[in-house]
Amino acid sequence: MYRDKTKDSIRSVGHAVALGVSIALAWASGAHGATEMIDQVVAIVDDDVIMASELRERLAVVAENLETRGVEAPPEDELIREILDRLILESIQMQMGDRFGVRISDAQLDAAMGRIARQNRMTPEQFAVLLEQEGRSYGEIRENIRREMVIQRVQQGNVNQLIQITDQEIDNYLSTEEGQKLVQPEYRLVHALLPIPSGASQREIEASQAYCETLVARIQGGEDFDTVISASGEEYTFNGGDLGWRKLDDVPSIFQEVAQTLKTGDTADLFQSPSGWHIVKMMDRRGAELTISQTKVRHILIKPSEILTDDQARQQIADLKTRIEGGEDFAALAREYSEDIGSASEGGELGWTNPGQMVPEFENMMASTETGSISQPVRSEFGWHILEVLDRRDKDMTSEMRRAQIEEHLHSRKYQEELDVWLRKIRDEAFVDIK
């Protein structure tokens, strides 16, 4: 995939350069017997240089990965050209990151390493030990991840601004069959099937039905699905299991109708098909509908400063609360005193807010304040607030959620195209001198 994105620039390097780099690599890797290893510059990229040792190390990693995957490596000169051009692009982007002030904190890096460890079903400590046992440096891996994170941020910061998704594009995609399937709700069902033998008598069928109905009643009563089914005994053997997350069209047709009637945690009544008796439980569902509780609120903010201590700011906001409770107009006081530039001119109005939209201290105070009441002073990272809850409502956000799904899908599809164009552009604009 990388070779496709940069094939024009790779070809421009030429066979002679690859041969020269091969000689440099051979010399730098000690190919001349006992001669001391010598490093040298293989490319100048704007204000940076790429050393033969970097190219040699990356070449070894790529070769090892290809061997592990059982993939035949391309000819050496072609592989060297490709890796060198990749290092050039990385250098350009790292220099851009440095100019833009892109920094990855140790905490962010620790979180990324933790995710990688969890993906490998290990703790970070176990992951570090495994890397050392395999002869790989945990510190080097960590710095490589930091480098990748910087490059990713540089790419996102530059490419995202090139992508615009219009309402008309969203409408057009929603009208397609592909778009309709994308926004379909997803269901996670567990299923148990008790087959009915082809030669079963009516009495045996009724007995198996009665037995399955007792299991359904137990599950509907709150007992664990797997526990109930696995303890069914030797007389009745069930098939089935967790169907995983599926769009409605991908749910087996026999379950599609019942899936739409179940809420999370519900178990359907027993039903029969030519295959036998079915017990179905809805473990979870998402995307079917989204209703959120919104709060309409306004506030006044007083910020501590060099001339206003924290205690003085708190006293000032408390005095404003007393004045409002004494009959003065909230909006007028907000316009005069609030230091929230975004809302002061609107009388402190923040409009309808969604859960998680505000900082935790503000959110908690808002939740505990009755409609039509003025809150106690509350401290957040921004300063001291008083707030008034004007109204509350439940808002159906299903349409907005589906449009957001479509927008994200279209953005992802455009992102790779724009990224390819942007990478070629920065490569063409950079000063690159291959030695």
N, C-alpha and C positions, 0 to 999 in steps of 0.2 A: 504493500500500500504506500509506504514511504517512497519507494522507487518511482511510483507513478507520479507522485506529487512533485518530485524534483528532477525528473529525468532530463529536462532540458539543461539545467545547470550541471548535472552530473556529466552529461556528454561533453559539455564545454571544457571540463577539466582535461580530458584527453588521455590517451594511452601513455604518452610520454611522461605526464605528471605521475600517473599511477606507477610507472616503472621507477621514476625517481623516488617516490615515496617508499616503494618496496625496498629499494636499496637503503634508504634512510632507516627504515624499520629494521632491516636485517642488521645494519651496523649498530643501531641503538640497542638492539636486543642481544648483542654480544655474539653475533654470528662469526666473528673473526677470532675464534678460539678463546684464548685467555685475555684478549684485549679488554680493557676496562670499559664498562657500559658508558656510552656517550649519548646525551640527549641533544636534540636540535630542533629548531623551528621548522615546521612543515607548511605553515600558512600564517599569514598576517591578516587579521579580520578587524578592520577599523582600528580601535585602540587596544586590541587583544591579540594574543598569539596562540596558536595550537602547536603543541609539542609532539614530537614523534612518540614519546612515552604515552601521551593521552590516546593517540591513535592506536598504538600497540595494545593498550589495555582494553579499549573498546572493541578492537578486532577480536581479542581473545574471548570476551564476554559473548559477542555475537556468534562466534564459531561454536562456543559451548552450548548456547541456546539452540542453535540449529541442529547440533548433534543430539541433544536431549530430545528434541521433537522429531527426530528421525527425518529431517529435511536436508536434502542435498544442497551443499553450499554452492553459490555461483562461482565462476572463475575468480581467482584471487584479485586480479587487477580491477575487476568490476566491483567486488566487495569493498576493496580499499577506497575506490572512488565514492561509493555510496556512503560509507561510514565517514569519510572526510567531509563530504558535503553536509551530512547530518550534524557533525561537530561544528561546522561553520554556521549553520542556521541556529544551533543552540547558543553559540557565542554571541551572535547578533542579538538574540532575544534576551540573554542574560545582561548584556550591556544596556539594552533598553530598560530592563527591570531596574538596573542600578540608577539610571538617569531618572526614572519615574519614582524612585524611592520605594520600590516593592520590597517588603521585608516579610519573612516567615519567622514568627516567634518560636522559641523553644516549646512553648505550650502547644501551639498549632502543630508543630512537627511531632511532638509526643503523641498527640491525638491521631495523627496520620499513621504513625508507626503502630499504635494500638489497634487501629482498624485493620491494618495488614496482618497483625498477629492473630486477631480474632478470625479473619478469613481463613487462616491456616489452623484454626482451633487451638490456639496457644495463648498463653499470657505473654506480655512483652518480654518478661524475663526469660521464658522458655524459648521465645523466638531469637533472642540475642544469643543464647547458648547454642542453639542449633546452627546459626550462621557461623559462629566461631568454630564449631566442630567440623563444618564443611570447608573451613579454611577461608571464609569470607569475613571481612572486617565489618562489624556492626556499625562502626563510626563512618566508614565509607558509604555503606548502604544508606545510612541516615542522611548524609550530605547529598547523595544522589537524589533522594526523595525531596529534600529541600530544593534542589536545583529544578526538579520536575515541577514542583509546586509554584516556583517563581515563574517558570516558562508558561505554565497554564494560566496564571493570573495575567501575564503580559498578553497572551493570546486572547483571553476573554475580554480584557479591557479594550483592546484594539478592534477585535472582530465584532463584538456585540453591538457596538455603535454603528456598524455598517448595515445591520439587519433591522428592517422595519416590517412589521406585520400589520396590515390594514384590516379594518373591520370587514371590508368586502372580501378579502382573502379568507377570513375566518368563516364568513357566511357561505362562500362558494364551497369550501372544503366540507362544511357541515352538511351540505346538500348532497354530497357524494356518498356512495355505499361505504367506502373506506372510512370516511369521516363519521358516519353513523355508527359503525362498528367500534371506532376508537372511543366514543363517549358512552358506549354501552356499560351498564353496571357490571361489576365483577362479583362473583360469588365463590365462597369456599365451603363446599359441602363434604360431609363424610357420609358414607353409604355402606349399608350391610345388606347383602342379598342371601336369602335362604332359598336355594333351588328347590323346585318341586319335581321329584322324579317323574319321568314320563308314564310309568305304570302305577303311580300312586292312586290309592282308592279315595273315594270321597271322604271317608272317615279320617284317613291320614292327612288329607289336605286341610280338613277342618281342625284337626289337632295341631298341625303346624301353624295354622292361622291363630288359634287361641294362644299358643305359646309365644308367637311374635308380638301379639297384642299386649301380653304381660310385660314384655321387654320394652315396648314403646311407652307403656304407662310408667315404668320405672324411670326411663330417660326423661320423659316429660315432667316427672316428679322431681327431677334435679340430680339423679345419679349420673355418673360419668359414662359417656357413650361407649368408649373402648372397654371399660371395666365390665359393663353389662354384657356387651357382645362377646368378649373373650371368655366370660364365665358361663357361656351357654351350655357347656357340657358336650359329651361325645355324641349324643343322639342327634343333635342339630349342628351342622357345620356351616358357618357363614362365609361368604366371599365379600370382597369390596375393600374399602379403606378410604383414605383422604384423597379427594379428587383434586386438591390444590386450587389456586386461584384461576378462575376461568370467566371469560366473557360469556354473556348469555348464549350467543350462537355456538360457543364451544362446549357448553354444558350438554351432556347426553340428552337427546330429545325427550326421553322418557321423564327427565327431571326438570325440563325447562318450565313447564307450567307451575309445578309445585314450588320451584325456587323463587318465583316472583311473589308467592303468597307468604313466604316465611320471613320473619325478622331474625336478627342475630340471636342465636341461642335457642330458637324454636326447633322442635322436632315434629315432622309431619306425621299425620295419622298413617297407619299401615296401609299400603296399597299393593296391588298385584299386577304382574305383567306375565306374559308367556314364560319368562325366565323363572319366576317365583315371587316370593314375598320381599318387599323392599322397605327398609327402615332408613330414613334420610333426616339428617340434622344440619341446620345452617350454622356453621361455626362462625362465619363472619361475612359481611358484605360491604362493598364500598362503591361509591359513584352513583348509587341509585338516586339519592336525593341528598341535599345538604341544607339544613336549617340551622341558623346560628342565632344566638341571643345577642342583640345589640343594645347599647346604652347611649342615649343622647345626653351629652354632658357639656358643661362649661366650667371654666376655672379662672383663677387669678394666681399668678406666679410672682413671688418676690425672691430675688437672688441675693445671697450674701456676696459681699465684695470687699475690696480693701478698705472702704469707708463704712461698710455696713456689716457688722458681725453676724454670725449665725443666730445668736440669741435675739439680736435686734430685728433680723429678718422674720424670725418666728413671731415676735411680739407685734410687728407691723401687720402680718397676715392675720393674726388673731384679732387685732383691732378692726380690720376690715370685715371679718366675720361678724363681730359685734354690731358694726354699723349696718350691715345688711339685715341682720336679725332685728335691728331697730327700725327698719323700714326703708333704708336707702336702696337705690336701684343697683342690682348686681352688675348689669351691663355697663352702666355709667362708671362705676368704680373700676371695672376691668379695663375700660378704655383709658382711664386716668392713671392707674397704678400698675397694671399687669406688665411684667417684663417678658412675656411670651410674645415675640414680635408677630408670629403667625396668627395669633388669635385675638390679641388685644383690641385691634381695630374693629373686630366683629363682636365686641362685648364679651370676649372670653369663650365664644362658641367653638366647640371642637366637632360638632356634628355627631352623626351616628358612628360609634366606635365598635370594633369587633374584638372578641376575646384575644388577648395576647398582643393587641396593638399598642397598648400603653406600657410604661415601665411598671414593674411588679408592685411597688409601693402605691402608685396612683391607682393601679388596677384593683388592688385589694381594698383600698378605701372606697373606691367607686362601687364595688360589689356590696360593701357593708352599709352603704348610705341609702336610705329610703328615697323613693321618688318624691321630688319636690322639697327635699331637705338639703341644708348646707352641711358639708362634712366638717369634721375637726381638722385643724391644720395637719398636713402630712408632709414629711420631708422626702424628697427624691434626689437623684443625682443632679437635678437642675436647680433645686432650691426648695422653698416652702410654698405649698399650694393650699388653697381651699377650693372645693368644687361643689357644684350643684347638679344633681341628677334630675334632668328634665323629663325623661320618659324612658321606657323600656319596651322592646318588641322582639318577636321572633321573625326573622327574615329568611325567606326561601332564596337560597343562593345557588340553586341547582343549575340555572341557565348560565350564571357567571362562572361556576365551576367548570362546566363543559366547554365554554368558550376559552377559558384559561388552559384547559387540556389541549385544545386545538392549537392555540397560540404557541404553547410550549413545543408541540409536535412539529409545527411548521418552522419554528425557530431552530430546532435541532437539525432539521433537514437542510435549512439554509446555512447553518453554521459551518458545516464541513466544506461546503462549496466556497464560502467566503474565506475560510481559513486557508484553503489551498491557494486562492488568488493572493491573499495577503502575504503568505510565505514566499511566493514567487516575487512579489513586489519588494519586500525588504531584502531579499537575496540580490535582486538586480541593483538595488540602490546602495548596497554596502560596498565599501572598498575591501576587496579580497585579493591578496597576492599569495599565490600558491608557489612554494619554493621547489 
